[in-house]
Amino acid sequence: MTTSTAPAGQGAPPKGRPIQWESIKLPAWLTGLIGGAAIIILWWMVATLYVTSTGAHPIPTPLEVVMSYIDSGWEYYWRNFSVTLAEAGIGYVWGNGIALFLAGLVLVIPRLEGVITQLAIITYCIPIVAVGILAIVLIKPPAAGEPSGTAVLLAALSVFFTTVVGALLGLKSADKSSLDLIAVYGGSRFTQLVKVRLIAALPAILSALQIAVPAAFLGAVLGEFFGKIESGVGIAMILAQQNSNAPLVWALALASGAVALLGFMLLGLVARAIAPWSKGK
């Protein structure tokens, strides 16, 4: 009696290849949509299930937040956000302008690097709340609807350190051979700064300026928490909290995040248009 053995793989049912999940790539918009839906569902569950000892629901549901937007109206948000955006914008210009000037000064006068670096570190290490307490005493309160000097100062401080460090790292990344070429032809440090270093540092500077957008907005909102103002996102949050209006507090917080994210994305588009080589292909 002979037994024939079939070659391996013959006569056996074909086995399906396992799905390589890591090779499946979803579109970016679909991934964002799934993530957003998951966050909303989780938020709704927590808001429904979390109850304090008094039986209250301190976390509003997404529907309650949406209704808060409708009840408050566009005029309410425009009145408060326009003031905060003005404060953040002024602080953004001043903080980044001084930071870029000092970073450029270091390249012209290298001996100042230690002083300017220490100054940037000090502004970063000092609690911004302590600065706000001093500023509210020293700076004159604004008129109705005008930007707060305290909020402008905190917005400027919030962006100073990041921009100084980013600009210095970018300015020092210039090609040494190009710098030597300018020096051979009798060019000064200022010529090296303008002709070579600024171009080389452009991607790093733009990245620092992009990060500074939400930082400036956060600093402005924090500055408004110290009071002596009549309008702004910070004072609006305080009033909503005092009135136990949790949906409005959440609505203001989410709107603030959306505004900061929008500014970050817009400056990212500007950076890509100015220095497309910094983003790769």
FENVEN-V734760 format. One record per backbone hydrogen bond with DSSP energy under -1.0 kcal/mol. CO is the residue of the C=O (numbers start at 1). NH is the residue of the N-H. If there is no record, write none. Layout:
BEGIN
co = <CO;CO>
nh = <NH;NH>
END
This chain:
BEGIN
co = <7;19;20;21;27;28;29;30;31;32;33;34;35;36;37;38;39;40;41;42;43;44;45;46;52;56;61;62;63;64;65;66;67;68;69;73;74;75;76;77;78;80;81;82;83;84;85;86;87;88;89;90;91;92;93;94;95;96;97;98;99;100;101;102;103;104;105;109;110;112;113;114;115;116;117;118;119;120;121;122;127;128;129;130;131;132;134;135;143;148;149;150;151;152;153;154;156;159;160;161;162;163;164;165;166;167;168;170;175;176;177;178;179;180;181;182;183;188;189;190;191;192;192;193;196;197;201;202;203;204;205;206;207;208;211;212;213;214;215;216;217;218;219;220;223;224;232;233;234;235;236;237;238;239;240;241;244;245;246;247;248;249;250;251;252;253;254;255;256;257;258;259;260;261;262;263;264;265;266;267;268;269;270;271;275;276>
nh = <10;21;23;24;31;32;33;34;35;36;37;38;39;40;41;42;43;44;45;46;47;48;49;50;55;52;65;66;67;68;69;70;71;72;73;77;78;79;80;81;82;84;85;86;87;88;89;90;91;92;93;94;95;96;97;98;99;100;101;102;103;104;105;106;107;108;109;112;113;116;117;118;119;120;121;122;123;124;125;126;131;132;133;134;135;136;138;139;146;152;153;154;155;156;157;158;160;163;164;165;166;167;168;169;170;171;172;173;179;180;181;182;183;184;185;187;186;192;193;194;195;196;197;198;200;201;205;206;207;208;209;210;211;212;215;216;217;218;219;220;221;222;223;224;226;227;236;237;238;239;240;241;242;243;245;244;246;249;250;251;252;253;254;255;256;257;258;259;260;261;262;263;264;265;266;267;268;269;270;271;272;273;274;275;278;279>
END
